[in-house]
Amino acid sequence: MLKKQAARVRRHASLRKRLQGTADTPRLAVFRSNRHIYAQVIDDVAGRTLVAASSLEDAAGKGAKQDVATTVGKLLGERASAAGVKKVVFDRGGFRYHGRIAKLADAARQAGLEF
C-alpha cells in the first residue's frame, strides 16, 4: 500500500473509533477516488446502508469534479429526506475537509441534512 493511502486509512480508523451511526443518527460516509465520489448513509448498529449516491449515476451529470460532488450531495440529501433521515454524523473517510468533500457536505446540508 502506498504511504499516502496508508496514512488515509490510519486517519479513517482513528475517526471511526469516535464515530458510530445509529438508527437515530446514521453515519454519512464519503469516499473520494481520483475520478469519482461516493456517499452513503449507514446504520452501523443494524449494519445496513439506508441511502447511497455516487458520481457514477446518470443523475450526477458530468463536468468539473467539484460540481459533480455538489450534485451527489444534493442527491444524497434528497434521498435521505425521503427515507426519513434528518440528522447524521459526518465521516469524511480520512480525507481533508476541503474541495470535493466540503462541497458534498455543504450540498447535503442545503438539501436538509443536519450535521
The first five atom37 places (N, CA, C, CB, O) and aatype in JSON, in Angstrom:
{
  "aatype": [12, 10, 11, 11, 5, 0, 0, 1, 19, 1, 1, 8, 0, 15, 10, 1, 11, 1, 10, 5, 7, 16, 0, 3, 16, 14, 1, 10, 0, 19, 13, 1, 15, 2, 1, 8, 9, 18, 0, 5, 19, 9, 3, 3, 19, 0, 7, 1, 16, 10, 19, 0, 0, 15, 15, 10, 6, 3, 0, 0, 7, 11, 7, 0, 11, 5, 3, 19, 0, 16, 16, 19, 7, 11, 10, 10, 7, 6, 1, 0, 15, 0, 0, 7, 19, 11, 11, 19, 19, 13, 3, 1, 7, 7, 13, 1, 18, 8, 7, 1, 9, 0, 11, 10, 0, 3, 0, 0, 1, 5, 0, 7, 10, 6, 13],
  "atom_mask": [
    [1, 1, 1, 1, 1],
    [1, 1, 1, 1, 1],
    [1, 1, 1, 1, 1],
    [1, 1, 1, 1, 1],
    [1, 1, 1, 1, 1],
    [1, 1, 1, 1, 1],
    [1, 1, 1, 1, 1],
    [1, 1, 1, 1, 1],
    [1, 1, 1, 1, 1],
    [1, 1, 1, 1, 1],
    [1, 1, 1, 1, 1],
    [1, 1, 1, 1, 1],
    [1, 1, 1, 1, 1],
    [1, 1, 1, 1, 1],
    [1, 1, 1, 1, 1],
    [1, 1, 1, 1, 1],
    [1, 1, 1, 1, 1],
    [1, 1, 1, 1, 1],
    [1, 1, 1, 1, 1],
    [1, 1, 1, 1, 1],
    [1, 1, 1, 0, 1],
    [1, 1, 1, 1, 1],
    [1, 1, 1, 1, 1],
    [1, 1, 1, 1, 1],
    [1, 1, 1, 1, 1],
    [1, 1, 1, 1, 1],
    [1, 1, 1, 1, 1],
    [1, 1, 1, 1, 1],
    [1, 1, 1, 1, 1],
    [1, 1, 1, 1, 1],
    [1, 1, 1, 1, 1],
    [1, 1, 1, 1, 1],
    [1, 1, 1, 1, 1],
    [1, 1, 1, 1, 1],
    [1, 1, 1, 1, 1],
    [1, 1, 1, 1, 1],
    [1, 1, 1, 1, 1],
    [1, 1, 1, 1, 1],
    [1, 1, 1, 1, 1],
    [1, 1, 1, 1, 1],
    [1, 1, 1, 1, 1],
    [1, 1, 1, 1, 1],
    [1, 1, 1, 1, 1],
    [1, 1, 1, 1, 1],
    [1, 1, 1, 1, 1],
    [1, 1, 1, 1, 1],
    [1, 1, 1, 0, 1],
    [1, 1, 1, 1, 1],
    [1, 1, 1, 1, 1],
    [1, 1, 1, 1, 1],
    [1, 1, 1, 1, 1],
    [1, 1, 1, 1, 1],
    [1, 1, 1, 1, 1],
    [1, 1, 1, 1, 1],
    [1, 1, 1, 1, 1],
    [1, 1, 1, 1, 1],
    [1, 1, 1, 1, 1],
    [1, 1, 1, 1, 1],
    [1, 1, 1, 1, 1],
    [1, 1, 1, 1, 1],
    [1, 1, 1, 0, 1],
    [1, 1, 1, 1, 1],
    [1, 1, 1, 0, 1],
    [1, 1, 1, 1, 1],
    [1, 1, 1, 1, 1],
    [1, 1, 1, 1, 1],
    [1, 1, 1, 1, 1],
    [1, 1, 1, 1, 1],
    [1, 1, 1, 1, 1],
    [1, 1, 1, 1, 1],
    [1, 1, 1, 1, 1],
    [1, 1, 1, 1, 1],
    [1, 1, 1, 0, 1],
    [1, 1, 1, 1, 1],
    [1, 1, 1, 1, 1],
    [1, 1, 1, 1, 1],
    [1, 1, 1, 0, 1],
    [1, 1, 1, 1, 1],
    [1, 1, 1, 1, 1],
    [1, 1, 1, 1, 1],
    [1, 1, 1, 1, 1],
    [1, 1, 1, 1, 1],
    [1, 1, 1, 1, 1],
    [1, 1, 1, 0, 1],
    [1, 1, 1, 1, 1],
    [1, 1, 1, 1, 1],
    [1, 1, 1, 1, 1],
    [1, 1, 1, 1, 1],
    [1, 1, 1, 1, 1],
    [1, 1, 1, 1, 1],
    [1, 1, 1, 1, 1],
    [1, 1, 1, 1, 1],
    [1, 1, 1, 0, 1],
    [1, 1, 1, 0, 1],
    [1, 1, 1, 1, 1],
    [1, 1, 1, 1, 1],
    [1, 1, 1, 1, 1],
    [1, 1, 1, 1, 1],
    [1, 1, 1, 0, 1],
    [1, 1, 1, 1, 1],
    [1, 1, 1, 1, 1],
    [1, 1, 1, 1, 1],
    [1, 1, 1, 1, 1],
    [1, 1, 1, 1, 1],
    [1, 1, 1, 1, 1],
    [1, 1, 1, 1, 1],
    [1, 1, 1, 1, 1],
    [1, 1, 1, 1, 1],
    [1, 1, 1, 1, 1],
    [1, 1, 1, 1, 1],
    [1, 1, 1, 1, 1],
    [1, 1, 1, 0, 1],
    [1, 1, 1, 1, 1],
    [1, 1, 1, 1, 1],
    [1, 1, 1, 1, 1]
  ],
  "atom_positions": [
    [[0.85, -1.18, 0.0], [0.0, 0.0, 0.0], [0.89, 1.24, 0.0], [-0.97, 0.0, 1.23], [1.93, 1.27, 0.67]],
    [[0.49, 2.24, -0.74], [1.28, 3.46, -0.81], [1.24, 4.2, 0.51], [0.77, 4.35, -1.94], [0.28, 4.08, 1.27]],
    [[2.27, 4.96, 0.79], [2.34, 5.69, 2.06], [1.16, 6.65, 2.24], [3.65, 6.46, 2.15], [0.6, 6.75, 3.33]],
    [[0.79, 7.35, 1.17], [-0.29, 8.32, 1.25], [-1.62, 7.63, 1.57], [-0.4, 9.11, -0.06], [-2.39, 8.1, 2.4]],
    [[-1.86, 6.52, 0.9], [-3.09, 5.77, 1.11], [-3.1, 5.14, 2.51], [-3.27, 4.69, 0.03], [-4.14, 5.12, 3.17]],
    [[-1.97, 4.62, 2.94], [-1.88, 4.02, 4.28], [-2.14, 5.07, 5.36], [-0.49, 3.39, 4.49], [-2.77, 4.76, 6.37]],
    [[-1.67, 6.28, 5.14], [-1.92, 7.36, 6.1], [-3.4, 7.7, 6.16], [-1.1, 8.61, 5.74], [-3.93, 7.96, 7.24]],
    [[-4.07, 7.7, 5.01], [-5.5, 7.97, 4.99], [-6.28, 6.87, 5.71], [-6.0, 8.1, 3.55], [-7.2, 7.16, 6.48]],
    [[-5.92, 5.63, 5.48], [-6.58, 4.51, 6.15], [-6.38, 4.61, 7.67], [-6.02, 3.16, 5.62], [-7.3, 4.32, 8.43]],
    [[-5.18, 5.01, 8.1], [-4.91, 5.18, 9.53], [-5.75, 6.3, 10.12], [-3.41, 5.46, 9.76], [-6.31, 6.16, 11.21]],
    [[-5.86, 7.42, 9.39], [-6.7, 8.54, 9.86], [-8.16, 8.13, 9.95], [-6.55, 9.75, 8.93], [-8.87, 8.5, 10.88]],
    [[-8.61, 7.35, 8.95], [-10.0, 6.91, 8.95], [-10.28, 5.98, 10.14], [-10.34, 6.19, 7.63], [-11.32, 6.08, 10.78]],
    [[-9.35, 5.08, 10.43], [-9.51, 4.19, 11.58], [-9.59, 4.98, 12.88], [-8.36, 3.17, 11.64], [-10.35, 4.64, 13.78]],
    [[-8.8, 6.03, 12.97], [-8.82, 6.89, 14.15], [-10.16, 7.59, 14.28], [-7.68, 7.92, 14.09], [-10.7, 7.71, 15.39]],
    [[-10.71, 8.06, 13.16], [-12.03, 8.69, 13.18], [-13.12, 7.71, 13.57], [-12.34, 9.29, 11.81], [-14.03, 8.06, 14.33]],
    [[-13.03, 6.49, 13.05], [-14.08, 5.5, 13.27], [-14.16, 5.04, 14.73], [-13.86, 4.32, 12.38], [-15.18, 4.5, 15.15]],
    [[-13.09, 5.25, 15.5], [-13.15, 4.95, 16.93], [-14.18, 5.83, 17.62], [-11.76, 5.14, 17.58], [-14.82, 5.41, 18.58]],
    [[-14.32, 7.07, 17.12], [-15.22, 8.03, 17.76], [-16.6, 8.07, 17.12], [-14.62, 9.39, 17.72], [-17.56, 8.47, 17.77]],
    [[-16.72, 7.68, 15.85], [-17.98, 7.8, 15.12], [-18.68, 6.46, 15.01], [-17.73, 8.38, 13.73], [-18.07, 5.44, 14.69]],
    [[-19.99, 6.48, 15.29], [-20.8, 5.29, 15.01], [-22.18, 5.76, 14.63], [-20.85, 4.33, 16.24], [-22.77, 6.61, 15.3]],
    [[-22.7, 5.22, 13.56], [-24.03, 5.56, 13.11], [-25.07, 4.69, 13.79], [0.0, 0.0, 0.0], [-24.91, 3.48, 13.87]],
    [[-26.13, 5.3, 14.29], [-27.23, 4.57, 14.91], [-28.48, 4.75, 14.04], [-27.48, 5.06, 16.37], [-28.43, 5.4, 13.0]],
    [[-29.58, 4.16, 14.48], [-30.83, 4.31, 13.73], [-31.3, 5.77, 13.79], [-31.92, 3.37, 14.29], [-31.86, 6.27, 12.81]],
    [[-31.07, 6.44, 14.93], [-31.49, 7.84, 15.07], [-30.58, 8.78, 14.29], [-31.5, 8.23, 16.53], [-31.06, 9.67, 13.59]],
    [[-29.27, 8.59, 14.42], [-28.3, 9.43, 13.7], [-27.32, 8.54, 12.94], [-27.54, 10.38, 14.7], [-26.27, 8.19, 13.47]],
    [[-27.67, 8.17, 11.72], [-26.77, 7.32, 10.93], [-25.51, 8.08, 10.51], [-27.49, 6.79, 9.7], [-25.42, 9.3, 10.65]],
    [[-24.55, 7.34, 10.0], [-23.25, 7.89, 9.59], [-23.27, 8.18, 8.09], [-22.09, 6.92, 9.95], [-23.64, 7.32, 7.29]],
    [[-22.87, 9.4, 7.72], [-22.73, 9.76, 6.31], [-21.26, 9.54, 5.95], [-23.18, 11.26, 6.04], [-20.4, 10.35, 6.29]],
    [[-20.99, 8.45, 5.26], [-19.62, 8.08, 4.9], [-19.32, 8.53, 3.47], [-19.41, 6.55, 5.04], [-20.13, 8.32, 2.56]],
    [[-18.16, 9.14, 3.28], [-17.76, 9.64, 1.96], [-16.46, 8.98, 1.54], [-17.62, 11.2, 1.98], [-15.53, 8.85, 2.35]],
    [[-16.39, 8.57, 0.28], [-15.13, 8.08, -0.29], [-14.88, 8.82, -1.59], [-15.19, 6.53, -0.53], [-15.78, 8.99, -2.42]],
    [[-13.65, 9.26, -1.76], [-13.27, 10.03, -2.94], [-12.12, 9.31, -3.64], [-12.87, 11.49, -2.55], [-11.08, 9.04, -3.03]],
    [[-12.31, 9.01, -4.91], [-11.21, 8.49, -5.72], [-10.76, 9.61, -6.64], [-11.64, 7.22, -6.54], [-11.29, 10.72, -6.57]],
    [[-9.8, 9.35, -7.47], [-9.33, 10.39, -8.38], [-10.41, 10.82, -9.36], [-8.12, 9.92, -9.14], [-10.46, 11.98, -9.77]],
    [[-11.27, 9.9, -9.74], [-12.26, 10.18, -10.77], [-13.68, 10.35, -10.23], [-12.25, 9.08, -11.79], [-14.45, 11.13, -10.78]],
    [[-14.04, 9.62, -9.16], [-15.42, 9.6, -8.69], [-15.51, 9.94, -7.2], [-16.05, 8.24, -8.95], [-14.51, 10.0, -6.5]],
    [[-16.76, 10.15, -6.74], [-17.02, 10.38, -5.33], [-18.28, 9.59, -4.97], [-17.2, 11.92, -5.0], [-19.24, 9.55, -5.73]],
    [[-18.25, 8.96, -3.8], [-19.33, 8.1, -3.36], [-19.74, 8.52, -1.95], [-18.91, 6.6, -3.39], [-18.9, 8.91, -1.15]],
    [[-21.04, 8.44, -1.65], [-21.53, 8.79, -0.31], [-22.64, 7.83, 0.08], [-22.03, 10.26, -0.26], [-23.48, 7.46, -0.74]],
    [[-22.62, 7.42, 1.35], [-23.64, 6.51, 1.87], [-24.09, 6.98, 3.24], [-23.1, 5.07, 1.95], [-23.31, 7.55, 3.99]],
    [[-25.35, 6.73, 3.56], [-25.86, 6.95, 4.91], [-26.05, 5.56, 5.5], [-27.23, 7.8, 4.91], [-26.83, 4.76, 4.99]],
    [[-25.3, 5.27, 6.59], [-25.19, 3.91, 7.11], [-25.66, 3.84, 8.56], [-23.75, 3.42, 7.0], [-25.3, 4.69, 9.37]],
    [[-26.46, 2.83, 8.87], [-26.82, 2.49, 10.25], [-25.86, 1.38, 10.68], [-28.34, 2.03, 10.37], [-26.03, 0.23, 10.28]],
    [[-24.86, 1.72, 11.5], [-23.84, 0.76, 11.89], [-24.36, -0.3, 12.85], [-22.67, 1.48, 12.52], [-23.85, -1.42, 12.88]],
    [[-25.38, 0.04, 13.64], [-25.93, -0.93, 14.59], [-26.6, -2.08, 13.85], [-26.94, -0.25, 15.55], [-26.37, -3.25, 14.15]],
    [[-27.43, -1.74, 12.87], [-28.11, -2.76, 12.06], [-27.19, -3.3, 10.97], [-29.38, -2.2, 11.44], [-27.44, -4.38, 10.43]],
    [[-26.13, -2.55, 10.64], [-25.19, -2.99, 9.61], [-25.75, -2.89, 8.21], [0.0, 0.0, 0.0], [-25.51, -3.77, 7.37]],
    [[-26.52, -1.82, 7.93], [-27.07, -1.68, 6.59], [-27.01, -0.25, 6.09], [-28.49, -2.18, 6.56], [-27.04, 0.7, 6.87]],
    [[-26.92, -0.12, 4.78], [-26.9, 1.18, 4.13], [-28.33, 1.62, 3.9], [-26.11, 1.13, 2.8], [-29.13, 0.9, 3.3]],
    [[-28.66, 2.82, 4.37], [-30.01, 3.35, 4.23], [-30.19, 4.05, 2.88], [-30.34, 4.31, 5.37], [-31.2, 3.87, 2.2]],
    [[-29.2, 4.87, 2.51], [-29.27, 5.68, 1.3], [-27.87, 5.77, 0.71], [-29.85, 7.11, 1.59], [-26.88, 5.79, 1.45]],
    [[-27.77, 5.82, -0.61], [-26.47, 5.97, -1.26], [-26.61, 6.83, -2.51], [-25.87, 4.58, -1.63], [-27.67, 6.9, -3.13]],
    [[-25.51, 7.49, -2.87], [-25.43, 8.26, -4.11], [-23.97, 8.3, -4.54], [-26.01, 9.72, -3.93], [-23.07, 8.26, -3.7]],
    [[-23.74, 8.38, -5.84], [-22.36, 8.46, -6.33], [-22.32, 9.18, -7.65], [-21.75, 7.06, -6.46], [-23.34, 9.43, -8.29]],
    [[-21.11, 9.52, -8.06], [-20.92, 10.21, -9.33], [-21.04, 9.26, -10.52], [-19.55, 10.9, -9.35], [-21.0, 9.71, -11.67]],
    [[-21.19, 7.97, -10.27], [-21.37, 7.01, -11.35], [-22.78, 7.07, -11.94], [-21.08, 5.6, -10.85], [-23.01, 6.61, -13.06]],
    [[-23.72, 7.64, -11.18], [-25.11, 7.7, -11.63], [-25.27, 8.74, -12.73], [-26.04, 8.02, -10.45], [-24.54, 9.73, -12.79]],
    [[-26.24, 8.49, -13.61], [-26.52, 9.44, -14.68], [-27.03, 10.76, -14.12], [-27.55, 8.85, -15.66], [-26.79, 11.81, -14.71]],
    [[-27.74, 10.71, -12.99], [-28.31, 11.92, -12.39], [-27.22, 12.88, -11.9], [-29.23, 11.55, -11.23], [-27.47, 14.08, -11.76]],
    [[-26.03, 12.36, -11.63], [-24.93, 13.21, -11.15], [-24.39, 14.1, -12.25], [-23.81, 12.35, -10.58], [-23.81, 15.15, -11.97]],
    [[-24.58, 13.71, -13.49], [-24.13, 14.52, -14.61], [-22.64, 14.47, -14.83], [0.0, 0.0, 0.0], [-21.93, 13.64, -14.25]],
    [[-22.18, 15.36, -15.69], [-20.75, 15.45, -16.0], [-20.31, 16.87, -15.77], [-20.46, 14.99, -17.46], [-21.12, 17.78, -15.6]],
    [[-19.01, 17.06, -15.77], [-18.47, 18.4, -15.6], [-17.29, 18.39, -14.64], [0.0, 0.0, 0.0], [-16.61, 17.37, -14.48]],
    [[-17.06, 19.52, -14.02], [-15.95, 19.64, -13.08], [-16.21, 18.76, -11.86], [-15.75, 21.11, -12.66], [-17.36, 18.56, -11.47]],
    [[-15.15, 18.23, -11.27], [-15.29, 17.31, -10.15], [-16.04, 17.92, -8.98], [-13.92, 16.85, -9.69], [-16.85, 17.25, -8.34]],
    [[-15.8, 19.2, -8.68], [-16.47, 19.84, -7.55], [-17.96, 20.03, -7.84], [-15.82, 21.2, -7.24], [-18.78, 19.93, -6.93]],
    [[-18.32, 20.31, -9.09], [-19.73, 20.44, -9.46], [-20.45, 19.1, -9.33], [-19.87, 20.97, -10.9], [-21.59, 19.04, -8.87]],
    [[-19.78, 18.03, -9.73], [-20.36, 16.69, -9.61], [-20.52, 16.33, -8.13], [-19.47, 15.64, -10.33], [-21.52, 15.73, -7.75]],
    [[-19.54, 16.69, -7.3], [-19.64, 16.42, -5.86], [-20.82, 17.15, -5.25], [-18.34, 16.83, -5.15], [-21.51, 16.61, -4.39]],
    [[-21.07, 18.38, -5.69], [-22.23, 19.14, -5.21], [-23.52, 18.44, -5.61], [-22.2, 20.58, -5.78], [-24.45, 18.35, -4.8]],
    [[-23.6, 17.95, -6.83], [-24.79, 17.25, -7.3], [-25.01, 15.96, -6.49], [-24.66, 16.92, -8.8], [-26.15, 15.64, -6.14]],
    [[-23.95, 15.23, -6.21], [-24.06, 14.0, -5.42], [-24.55, 14.32, -4.01], [-22.69, 13.26, -5.36], [-25.37, 13.59, -3.46]],
    [[-24.07, 15.41, -3.43], [-24.53, 15.83, -2.11], [-26.02, 16.17, -2.1], [0.0, 0.0, 0.0], [-26.73, 15.81, -1.17]],
    [[-26.48, 16.85, -3.14], [-27.92, 17.17, -3.25], [-28.75, 15.9, -3.38], [-28.18, 18.1, -4.46], [-29.78, 15.75, -2.72]],
    [[-28.29, 14.99, -4.25], [-29.0, 13.72, -4.43], [-29.11, 12.96, -3.12], [-28.29, 12.86, -5.48], [-30.17, 12.45, -2.77]],
    [[-28.0, 12.89, -2.4], [-27.98, 12.16, -1.13], [-28.9, 12.8, -0.12], [-26.55, 12.09, -0.57], [-29.64, 12.11, 0.58]],
    [[-28.88, 14.12, -0.03], [-29.75, 14.83, 0.91], [-31.21, 14.61, 0.61], [0.0, 0.0, 0.0], [-32.01, 14.4, 1.52]],
    [[-31.57, 14.66, -0.67], [-32.97, 14.44, -1.06], [-33.41, 13.01, -0.76], [-33.15, 14.75, -2.55], [-34.52, 12.79, -0.26]],
    [[-32.55, 12.05, -1.07], [-32.9, 10.65, -0.82], [-33.0, 10.37, 0.68], [-31.87, 9.71, -1.46], [-33.86, 9.61, 1.11]],
    [[-32.12, 10.98, 1.46], [-32.15, 10.79, 2.91], [-33.43, 11.38, 3.5], [-30.91, 11.43, 3.57], [-34.05, 10.77, 4.37]],
    [[-33.82, 12.55, 3.03], [-35.06, 13.17, 3.5], [-36.26, 12.28, 3.15], [-35.24, 14.58, 2.88], [-37.17, 12.12, 3.96]],
    [[-36.26, 11.72, 1.96], [-37.34, 10.83, 1.54], [-37.38, 9.56, 2.4], [-37.18, 10.45, 0.07], [-38.44, 8.98, 2.62]],
    [[-36.21, 9.13, 2.89], [-36.13, 7.94, 3.74], [-36.4, 8.26, 5.21], [-34.76, 7.28, 3.6], [-36.42, 7.36, 6.05]],
    [[-36.6, 9.55, 5.52], [-36.91, 9.94, 6.89], [-35.7, 10.22, 7.76], [0.0, 0.0, 0.0], [-35.81, 10.23, 8.98]],
    [[-34.55, 10.44, 7.14], [-33.32, 10.73, 7.9], [-33.12, 12.24, 7.93], [-32.07, 10.01, 7.26], [-33.08, 12.89, 6.88]],
    [[-32.98, 12.8, 9.12], [-32.76, 14.24, 9.26], [-31.37, 14.56, 9.77], [-33.81, 14.84, 10.19], [-30.7, 15.45, 9.24]],
    [[-30.91, 13.83, 10.82], [-29.6, 14.08, 11.42], [-28.64, 12.94, 11.1], [-29.72, 14.25, 12.95], [-29.03, 11.77, 11.11]],
    [[-27.41, 13.3, 10.8], [-26.37, 12.3, 10.54], [-25.08, 12.75, 11.24], [-26.14, 12.11, 9.0], [-24.94, 13.9, 11.63]],
    [[-24.15, 11.81, 11.37], [-22.78, 12.16, 11.78], [-21.92, 12.03, 10.53], [-22.25, 11.25, 12.97], [-22.07, 11.07, 9.77]],
    [[-21.02, 12.98, 10.32], [-20.25, 13.03, 9.07], [-18.94, 12.29, 9.22], [-19.98, 14.48, 8.66], [-18.14, 12.6, 10.1]],
    [[-18.72, 11.31, 8.37], [-17.48, 10.53, 8.34], [-16.76, 10.89, 7.04], [-17.76, 8.97, 8.42], [-17.15, 10.44, 5.96]],
    [[-15.71, 11.7, 7.16], [-15.0, 12.18, 5.98], [-14.03, 11.15, 5.42], [-14.25, 13.46, 6.3], [-13.36, 11.42, 4.43]],
    [[-13.94, 9.99, 6.04], [-13.16, 8.89, 5.49], [-11.66, 9.1, 5.53], [0.0, 0.0, 0.0], [-10.94, 8.48, 4.74]],
    [[-11.18, 9.94, 6.41], [-9.74, 10.2, 6.5], [-9.26, 11.25, 5.52], [0.0, 0.0, 0.0], [-8.07, 11.58, 5.5]],
    [[-10.16, 11.78, 4.69], [-9.8, 12.83, 3.74], [-9.88, 14.18, 4.43], [-10.73, 12.79, 2.5], [-10.64, 14.35, 5.39]],
    [[-9.1, 15.15, 3.95], [-9.18, 16.51, 4.48], [-10.52, 17.12, 4.13], [-8.03, 17.39, 3.93], [-11.07, 16.85, 3.06]],
    [[-11.06, 17.93, 5.03], [-12.36, 18.56, 4.79], [-12.13, 19.81, 3.94], [-13.08, 18.91, 6.13], [-12.1, 20.92, 4.47]],
    [[-11.98, 19.62, 2.66], [-11.85, 20.72, 1.72], [-12.16, 20.18, 0.33], [-10.42, 21.37, 1.78], [-12.25, 18.96, 0.14]],
    [[-12.32, 21.05, -0.64], [-12.55, 20.63, -2.01], [-13.83, 19.86, -2.18], [0.0, 0.0, 0.0], [-14.9, 20.32, -1.78]],
    [[-13.73, 18.68, -2.79], [-14.92, 17.9, -3.13], [-15.66, 17.4, -1.89], [-14.54, 16.72, -4.0], [-16.89, 17.31, -1.9]],
    [[-14.93, 17.07, -0.84], [-15.56, 16.59, 0.4], [-16.42, 17.71, 0.99], [-14.49, 16.11, 1.43], [-17.56, 17.47, 1.39]],
    [[-15.88, 18.92, 1.06], [-16.61, 20.06, 1.62], [-17.82, 20.42, 0.74], [-15.68, 21.27, 1.76], [-18.88, 20.74, 1.26]],
    [[-17.65, 20.37, -0.58], [-18.76, 20.69, -1.49], [-19.91, 19.69, -1.31], [-18.28, 20.68, -2.95], [-21.07, 20.09, -1.27]],
    [[-19.58, 18.41, -1.2], [-20.61, 17.4, -0.99], [-21.33, 17.63, 0.34], [-19.98, 15.99, -1.03], [-22.55, 17.55, 0.4]],
    [[-20.58, 17.93, 1.39], [-21.17, 18.16, 2.71], [-22.08, 19.39, 2.71], [-20.07, 18.32, 3.77], [-23.18, 19.35, 3.27]],
    [[-21.64, 20.46, 2.09], [-22.44, 21.69, 2.04], [-23.74, 21.45, 1.27], [-21.65, 22.83, 1.39], [-24.8, 21.93, 1.68]],
    [[-23.66, 20.72, 0.16], [-24.86, 20.44, -0.64], [-25.83, 19.55, 0.13], [-24.47, 19.76, -1.97], [-27.05, 19.74, 0.04]],
    [[-25.31, 18.59, 0.89], [-26.18, 17.72, 1.7], [-26.87, 18.52, 2.79], [-25.36, 16.56, 2.32], [-28.03, 18.27, 3.11]],
    [[-26.15, 19.49, 3.38], [-26.75, 20.36, 4.39], [-27.87, 21.2, 3.77], [-25.68, 21.27, 5.03], [-28.94, 21.34, 4.37]],
    [[-27.63, 21.76, 2.61], [-28.65, 22.57, 1.95], [-29.87, 21.75, 1.55], [-28.07, 23.25, 0.71], [-30.98, 22.28, 1.47]],
    [[-29.66, 20.45, 1.31], [-30.78, 19.57, 0.93], [-31.57, 19.1, 2.15], [-30.25, 18.36, 0.16], [-32.56, 18.39, 2.01]],
    [[-31.13, 19.49, 3.37], [-31.93, 19.19, 4.55], [-31.29, 18.34, 5.61], [0.0, 0.0, 0.0], [-31.89, 18.14, 6.67]],
    [[-30.08, 17.82, 5.39], [-29.42, 17.01, 6.42], [-28.78, 17.91, 7.47], [-28.36, 16.08, 5.79], [-28.27, 18.99, 7.14]],
    [[-28.8, 17.48, 8.72], [-28.16, 18.23, 9.8], [-26.97, 17.45, 10.31], [-29.16, 18.51, 10.94], [-27.08, 16.27, 10.65]],
    [[-25.81, 18.12, 10.37], [-24.6, 17.56, 10.99], [-23.61, 18.65, 11.25], [-23.97, 16.47, 10.12], [-22.53, 18.39, 11.78]]
  ]
}
